[in-house]
Amino acid sequence: MSKLVHTGSLDMGYARERTTKKSLRYRLWRRTHEVLEAIDEFCSNPPRDIIDLGTADGRMLDMVHQKYPDTRCAGVEYNQELVDFGKTNFPGLDISQGDIQSLDYPDNSFDVVIATAVIEHLPNPGKAMREVKRVLRAGGLLVLTAPDPFWEHIATMVGHLKDDQHNEVMNLVQLRDLAKTNGFVVLKSQKFMLSPVGMPFEFGFEKIIRSLRLNFLMANQLLVARC
């Protein structure tokens, strides 16, 4: 569910594929699952305000809104065509065009910031993290996902990704350091997504994989942090 700000900006072709291509449908569902699990685990009450950075066509944000119908759900997307699509198809969401490294929101506006498959596209991840901290209320939650560098390299080599899509793909240690350097307390960091298209009993298998310290087999990374 990658969403870009300055390079390789994804378009309506990608949005359409997420309704027809099995791997993209699965990745959207799985990342959304991780986001909702993190919110349930670390928010004692339903969030009042959630923002999805690099929201693309708004599909993930809409699923979050279905879980929290009384929550204000905002999204920021660089591609105007995707913004227009999201506004038309998900009128209950507050989607706007913008640069997530310079958010057009006041300080202390949100309880939760979602940033899935976006940090690797940014020319200045530190600046984006400082913006996240600025718009989060005290004790607010950041839920971030990013691809694993090794599997990202493999995907690029076999032609699943374009070479110019990403600026920097950080590993889990680097993501934790980025969060800590910018004033966050890391609550959870782990790998996930053993299969690119899903599989039976995937959560159980992934738990076993983690217990055996074979985390390198999983292609995505989750970071949950509090400001």
Secondary structure, DSSP 8 states (H G I E B T S, - for coil): ----SSSS---HHHHHHHHH-HHHHHHHHHHHHHHHHHHHHH-SS--SEEEEET-TTSHHHHHHHHHSTTSEEEEEES-HHHHHHHHHH-TTSEEEE--TTS-SS-TT-EEEEEEES-GGG-S-HHHHHHHHHHHEEEEEEEEEEEE-HHHHHHHHHTTSS-TTS-S----HHHHHHHHHHTT-EEEEEEEE-SSSS--TTHHHHHHHHHHTT-GGG--EEEEEEE-
